[in-house]
Amino acid sequence: LHVLEQPVGADALPALTDYLRDAGAQVVLTGSQAETGEGSGMLPFLLAESLGWPLVVGLAQVESIDGGSALVLQALPRGQRRRLKVRLPFLATVD
């Protein structure tokens, strides 16, 4: 666990973008929405856009990682699942 210190009221996006880019992360999991604060649910979308990474919304499972890509299952309504192949690095939301 690494805590990124931020001033009160600061935008977390620039700090997270810089940290993840420098860390060489390949898979980043986020919640879909914060319990406190504005709770807009936009951070994963803005972060993926800022990094230029693909975003998987509603990740259910990472099946495999091989050759610069991952095979994942995306959760859909009514218990359905969709298998996706996504290039690394990627960001995913989990519920």
N, C-alpha and C positions, 0 to 999 in steps of 0.2 A: 504494500500500500504506500503510495506516495501522495502527500498532501501538497497541493499547489496553493500557496498563500496568495490571497487576493484582498485588496482593500474593500471595505463595505460598499456595496452597490456597484462594484466593478463588473464589467461584461466578462464572463468566463470564456467566451469563444476564442479570443486571441491566445490566451494562456494555454488552453487545451490544444489548440491547433499547433502551436509551437512545440509543446511538450510531446505530443504524439508523433509529429514529424521527426523530431530529434531522437526519440526513443526507438524508432524503427519498428513500431508495433505492426503486426500483420492482421490481427483480429481484435476489434474493439467492441465490447458489449456495453450498451447503455440501457437505462430504463426508458420507457416510452413517455413518461411524464412525471414531474416532481410532485411530491405530496404537499410541499410548502412553496411559498413564493408565487410567482406569476403562474407557473404550471402550464405554460402554453403548449408544451410538447414539441417545440420547434428546435431545440438544441441538437438532437441527432441529425436532423435534416440540414441545418446550417453548418454543423461540423463536417458532415460528409461532403457538402458542397465546397467548403473552405479547403479541405484536404484534397479534393478531387477524387474521392474514393466512392465506390458503389455502396449503397445502403440497402440492407435487407430489413424490412419492417416486419416484426412479429416472428423472430427466429424461434423455431421449435427445437432444432437439433443441427449440429454440425456432424455430418456423416463421415467426411474424410477431407484431408488437406493433402494435395499432391501436385507437384509441377506448377506451382504458381497460381493455383486455383483451389477453391473449396466446393464440395458438394454439400448443400444444406437443405433442410426442410423448413418451409415457411408455414406458419399456422394461418389457417383461413377460417372463416365462419363455419359453424356447425361441425367442428372437429375435423374438417378436411385439412389436407396437407398438400403443399406444392413443392416439388423437388426443383432446386435451382443450382446452376453452376455459376459461381461468382469468382471474379479474379481477386487476388490478394494485392494489397491489403484491402480489407473491407470493414465497414461499420455495421452493426446490427442492433436493433431494439429488441428487448425481451420484456415480457409482462410478468 
